[in-house]
Amino acid sequence: LKANLWIAIFSFIGNYWYTHYFYGVLKANYTFQAHRLNDVPIAMYLMTHAYFMFYHVLSNAVLRKIRGKYQSNAGRFIYQCGVVAAMSYSTAFMESLTICGFPYYVFEDRDMAYTLGSAFYGIYFLVSFPMFLRVDEDVRADGKGLSKAVAAALPAGAVEAMGGRMTHHSVFWEAMGSGMAVLCMLDFVRLYLGLDFKML
């Protein structure tokens, strides 16, 4: 349930807000007739949930393997960051490549969509892959006690009841925070490219 909650929030934010960056930066557009929410076909909100759940379950498997195989140190951290970056770009690229067969999602410049667009889309996963890993991981800072920020947000007795696991409340706010981090990063790229932004 917590994993679905996290993905539902993150994918909703992605469709509602981030799609407009694809419309503006990459000149992408959905051309099929559909009921829309904020000019995004409602069916895409549902499809994104399924895609994102699949991507994040796979990323969790890889990241847990790294954490289980290597001792926690700077080398593992750097390696894990590299793996997250590689998975982020390759996930975005493969989705861009496979969606090219869908005739109702068009780009002004398809080559740019594959290269720059994949890097742009990969920003989602740079944030979400490591953050999603935290869902139902032990949130205690040192394995002995909760971090001060998490402990302050929990009601009395919650720590013992959940055995160091995140609450639904924490999952909600971490997904919202991850969504905001991605939104900021997308906008920094847009500003760097000198592009105007408007919600269509």
C-alpha positions in Angstrom: 0.0 0.0 0.0 2.8 2.4 0.9 4.6 1.8 -2.4 1.4 2.4 -4.4 0.8 5.6 -2.4 4.3 6.9 -3.1 4.0 6.1 -6.8 0.5 7.5 -7.1 1.6 10.8 -5.7 4.8 11.0 -7.7 3.2 10.0 -11.0 0.3 12.4 -10.5 2.7 15.3 -9.9 4.7 14.1 -13.0 1.7 14.1 -15.2 0.0 17.2 -13.9 3.2 19.4 -13.8 6.2 17.8 -15.6 4.4 16.9 -18.8 4.2 20.6 -19.5 8.0 20.8 -19.5 7.9 18.2 -22.3 5.3 20.3 -24.1 7.5 23.4 -23.8 11.1 22.2 -23.9 10.8 19.2 -26.3 7.7 20.4 -28.2 5.9 17.1 -27.4 2.2 16.6 -27.7 -0.5 14.0 -27.2 -2.7 14.2 -30.4 -5.4 11.7 -29.5 -8.9 12.8 -28.4 -9.3 12.2 -24.7 -10.7 13.5 -21.5 -7.9 15.6 -20.0 -6.8 17.0 -16.7 -4.5 20.0 -17.1 -4.2 19.1 -20.8 -2.8 15.6 -20.1 -5.0 12.7 -21.1 -6.5 11.1 -18.0 -5.5 7.6 -19.3 -1.8 8.7 -19.0 -2.2 9.2 -15.3 -3.2 5.6 -14.9 -0.6 4.3 -17.4 2.2 6.2 -15.6 1.4 4.6 -12.3 1.9 1.1 -13.8 5.1 2.1 -15.7 6.6 3.8 -12.7 5.8 1.0 -10.3 7.6 -1.4 -12.6 10.6 0.9 -13.0 10.9 1.5 -9.2 10.5 -2.1 -8.2 13.4 -3.0 -10.6 15.5 -0.1 -9.3 14.9 -1.2 -5.7 16.1 -4.7 -6.5 19.4 -3.3 -8.0 20.0 -0.8 -5.2 19.2 -3.4 -2.4 21.7 -5.8 -4.1 24.4 -3.1 -4.0 23.6 -2.3 -0.3 23.7 -6.0 0.6 26.9 -6.8 -1.3 29.1 -3.9 -0.5 30.2 -2.4 2.9 28.8 1.1 3.6 31.5 3.5 2.7 32.3 6.4 0.3 33.1 3.9 -2.5 29.7 2.2 -2.3 28.0 5.6 -2.2 29.8 6.8 -5.4 29.1 3.4 -7.1 25.4 3.6 -6.1 25.2 7.2 -7.4 26.7 6.1 -10.7 24.3 3.1 -11.0 21.3 5.4 -10.2 22.5 7.9 -12.9 22.9 5.0 -15.5 19.5 3.5 -14.6 17.8 6.9 -14.8 19.1 7.7 -18.3 18.6 4.2 -19.6 15.1 3.9 -18.2 14.2 7.3 -19.8 15.8 6.4 -23.1 14.1 3.0 -23.4 10.7 4.5 -22.6 11.4 7.2 -25.2 12.4 4.6 -27.8 9.5 2.3 -27.2 6.9 5.1 -27.2 8.0 6.0 -30.8 5.7 3.3 -32.0 2.7 5.1 -30.5 1.4 7.4 -33.3 -0.4 9.8 -31.0 2.6 11.1 -29.0 4.6 13.4 -31.3 7.8 15.4 -30.9 9.0 18.3 -33.1 12.5 16.8 -33.2 12.5 13.0 -32.4 16.3 12.8 -32.2 16.4 15.5 -29.6 13.7 13.7 -27.7 15.8 10.6 -27.6 19.0 12.3 -26.4 18.2 15.6 -24.6 14.7 14.4 -23.8 16.0 11.2 -22.1 18.4 13.2 -20.0 15.6 15.6 -19.1 13.2 12.7 -18.3 16.0 10.9 -16.4 15.9 13.7 -13.8 12.7 12.2 -12.5 14.5 9.0 -11.7 17.7 10.6 -10.3 15.5 11.7 -7.4 12.8 9.0 -7.3 14.9 5.8 -7.5 16.9 6.5 -4.2 13.9 8.1 -2.5 11.5 5.2 -3.3 14.0 2.8 -1.9 13.3 4.4 1.5 9.7 3.1 1.5 9.5 0.4 4.2 13.3 0.5 4.7 14.4 1.0 8.3 14.3 4.7 8.8 16.4 4.7 12.0 19.5 6.7 11.5 21.9 4.2 13.0 19.8 1.1 13.4 19.4 1.9 17.1 17.2 4.9 17.1 15.2 7.1 14.8 16.7 10.1 13.2 15.6 13.3 15.1 13.5 14.6 12.2 11.5 11.3 11.8 11.1 10.8 15.6 9.7 14.4 16.0 7.0 13.7 13.3 5.8 10.4 14.9 3.2 10.0 17.6 4.2 8.3 20.9 4.6 4.6 20.6 4.8 4.6 16.8 8.4 3.7 16.7 7.9 0.4 18.5 4.7 -0.3 16.5 6.3 0.0 13.2 9.8 -1.3 14.0 11.6 1.6 12.4 9.4 1.6 9.2 8.0 4.7 7.5 4.4 5.6 8.3 1.8 6.4 5.5 2.1 10.0 6.6 5.9 10.0 6.1 5.5 8.2 2.7 3.0 11.0 1.6 5.4 13.8 2.5 8.5 12.1 1.1 6.7 11.6 -2.2 5.6 15.3 -2.2 9.1 16.4 -1.4 10.6 14.2 -4.1 8.1 15.7 -6.6 9.2 19.2 -5.6 12.8 18.3 -6.0 12.2 17.1 -9.5 10.2 20.1 -10.4 13.0 22.4 -9.3 15.6 20.5 -11.2 13.5 20.5 -14.4 13.0 24.2 -14.0 16.8 24.8 -13.5 17.4 23.0 -16.8 14.7 25.1 -18.5 16.3 28.3 -17.2 19.7 27.1 -18.3 18.4 26.5 -21.8 16.8 30.0 -21.7 13.3 28.7 -22.5 10.0 30.3 -21.5 7.5 28.2 -19.6 3.8 28.4 -19.6 1.1 26.0 -18.7 -0.9 25.3 -21.8 
